[in-house]
Amino acid sequence: MMIEQSRVAQLVVHRVGNAARGEPLHLSERAASVDEDVSALILAGYLKGIVSEKKQHQFIHETDLNLNELYHYKQQFFRGELGFVALSQVIAKHLHARSQHPNISAGDLLVILFEGLQEGEGTQRAIGVFKSEIRDDFLTVVESGEVIDLRHATGINPRLIDKGALILENGPLMYAVDRQAQNAKFWLDDFLQVLRVPDPASTTKMVADVLEQVSEQITDAKQQQQFKEEVLTRCREEEDFLPWEVGEVAGRFVPSEQVSQMMDEAAASHGFSLEKSARVPAKNVAKRLERSWSKIGIGHGVSILQPSDLNLEDVNIENGDEEIVMTLYFSKKT
C-alpha cells in the first residue's frame, strides 16, 4: 500500500479513562481543525508508522464477522449510514467499555479519516484509531524582544505510537500495533478483536520454534540427530513448504497430536492463526535452526557444539561408581 498521496480528511479527539477505576469518558461534539503542519505530522508519524507488513492484522469473530464492533462500525460509516463524528464517538464508547484491566491508562483517542491511500491502480479511504497514553515533555523557544527564553510544554508525539489501528475501507484486513501489549492485551484481543496476518519472518520463527521444541522432546541423542538431519535436509532442498509437512517429519519421532498442540500453541503465542495453505520459506527456517542446533545435548546435562562438517552417529555412556565415560562417534558429511 502506498501512502505518499494520502491526506487527513477529518480528525476527532476524545479523552478515554479507565472504566474499571471509574474514570470518565469525555466526548468531543465536533471535528478538530487540522492545519497543514498538524496534517504533515500525522501523516509522517501515525500513518507512516503503522503501515507495515509486520503490523497487518485481520478482524475476527467466533460466529459472525459483522458482530465484531469495529468492523461493523467501519462498514456503517463507509456505507454512509454513520457520520464521522458519530463514528468516532461509538469507537470511543466501545474502547471505554473495554478498558477494564487495572493496567490500562487513560489517554487521548484520535480518530482520523485518511483519504487517497493507493492500492494497486485505485485508492481507498481508511479510519485511523490512535490512543496516546504517554505525554512527552518538550522545550519550546520563546522570543520576546531581545530576549530568547525556554518554556516547558507537554504533548503527544505522533512518531511514538502507544496503541494504533488503521482500518481499511475494503475487506477485513487492517493494521494494528500495541507498544505496551505485555501489560494488557486488551487493545488487540478485546477492543479490536484481531489476529495477526502471518508474514514470512513470523512464520519462519514460529515453525523453527516448534521444531526446536520437538527436538528437545527426543531424549535419545542418536534419534535427535536423525530428526535434525532430516529436517535440515528437507529445508535445504526445497524452496518452501507447508507447516503440516514438517509435522509429518516430527510425527515419526514424537506423537503427532503433541506436534499439533505445539503448533497451535506457537501460533497463539505469536498472535495469529496459521492457515494450512500458508507456505514457509524453507531456507530461512534452516538458517535459524543451524544456529540453534549446533549445540547438542548428549545426556546427563552435558551438551556439545557440533562441527558443521560432522554428523553425530552414536553416543555410548558408561556409568561408573565415581565417573561417567562418554564415547561419541561422528561421521564426516559428504
Secondary structure as the mmCIF struct_conf table of DSSP 4:
data_model
#
loop_
_struct_conf.conf_type_id
_struct_conf.id
_struct_conf.beg_label_comp_id
_struct_conf.beg_label_asym_id
_struct_conf.beg_label_seq_id
_struct_conf.end_label_comp_id
_struct_conf.end_label_asym_id
_struct_conf.end_label_seq_id
STRN STRN1 MET A 2 MET A 2
TURN_TY1_P TURN_TY1_P1 GLU A 4 GLN A 5
STRN STRN2 ARG A 7 VAL A 16
HELX_RH_3T_P HELX_RH_3T_P1 ALA A 19 ARG A 21
TURN_TY1_P TURN_TY1_P2 GLY A 22 GLY A 22
STRN STRN3 LEU A 25 HIS A 26
BEND BEND1 GLU A 29 ARG A 30
HELX_LH_PP_P HELX_LH_PP_P1 ALA A 31 SER A 33
HELX_RH_AL_P HELX_RH_AL_P1 GLU A 36 ILE A 42
HELX_RH_PI_P HELX_RH_PI_P1 LEU A 43 LEU A 47
HELX_RH_AL_P HELX_RH_AL_P2 LYS A 48 ILE A 50
HELX_RH_3T_P HELX_RH_3T_P2 GLU A 53 LYS A 55
STRN STRN4 GLN A 56 PHE A 59
BEND BEND2 GLU A 62 THR A 63
HELX_RH_3T_P HELX_RH_3T_P3 LEU A 65 LEU A 67
BEND BEND3 ASN A 68 ASN A 68
HELX_RH_AL_P HELX_RH_AL_P3 GLU A 69 PHE A 78
TURN_TY1_P TURN_TY1_P3 ARG A 79 GLY A 80
BEND BEND4 GLU A 81 LEU A 82
HELX_RH_AL_P HELX_RH_AL_P4 PHE A 84 ARG A 98
BEND BEND5 HIS A 101 HIS A 101
TURN_TY1_P TURN_TY1_P4 PRO A 102 ASN A 103
HELX_LH_PP_P HELX_LH_PP_P2 ILE A 104 ALA A 106
STRN STRN5 GLY A 107 GLU A 119
TURN_TY1_P TURN_TY1_P5 GLY A 120 GLU A 121
STRN STRN6 GLY A 122 SER A 132
HELX_LH_PP_P HELX_LH_PP_P3 ARG A 135 ARG A 135
STRN STRN7 ASP A 136 SER A 144
TURN_TY1_P TURN_TY1_P6 GLY A 145 GLU A 146
STRN STRN8 VAL A 147 GLY A 155
TURN_TY1_P TURN_TY1_P7 PRO A 158 ARG A 159
BEND BEND6 LEU A 160 LEU A 160
BEND BEND7 ASP A 162 ASP A 162
STRN STRN9 LYS A 163 LEU A 168
BEND BEND8 GLU A 169 PRO A 172
STRN STRN10 LEU A 173 ASP A 178
TURN_TY1_P TURN_TY1_P8 ARG A 179 ASN A 183
TURN_TY1_P TURN_TY1_P9 LYS A 185 LYS A 185
HELX_RH_AL_P HELX_RH_AL_P5 PHE A 186 PHE A 186
HELX_RH_PI_P HELX_RH_PI_P2 TRP A 187 LEU A 192
STRN STRN11 VAL A 194 ARG A 196
HELX_LH_PP_P HELX_LH_PP_P4 VAL A 197 PRO A 198
HELX_RH_AL_P HELX_RH_AL_P6 PRO A 200 GLN A 217
HELX_RH_AL_P HELX_RH_AL_P7 ALA A 221 GLU A 237
BEND BEND9 GLU A 239 GLU A 239
STRN STRN12 ASP A 240 PHE A 241
HELX_RH_AL_P HELX_RH_AL_P8 PRO A 243 ALA A 250
TURN_TY1_P TURN_TY1_P10 GLY A 251 PHE A 253
BEND BEND10 VAL A 254 VAL A 254
HELX_RH_AL_P HELX_RH_AL_P9 SER A 256 HIS A 270
TURN_TY1_P TURN_TY1_P11 GLY A 271 GLY A 271
TURN_TY1_P TURN_TY1_P12 LYS A 276 SER A 277
STRN STRN13 VAL A 280 PRO A 281
HELX_RH_AL_P HELX_RH_AL_P10 ALA A 282 SER A 292
TURN_TY1_P TURN_TY1_P13 TRP A 293 SER A 294
STRN STRN14 LYS A 295 GLY A 299
TURN_TY1_P TURN_TY1_P14 HIS A 300 GLY A 301
STRN STRN15 VAL A 302 LEU A 305
TURN_TY1_P TURN_TY1_P15 SER A 308 ASP A 309
STRN STRN16 LEU A 310 ASN A 319
BEND BEND11 ASP A 321 GLU A 322
STRN STRN17 ILE A 324 LYS A 332
#
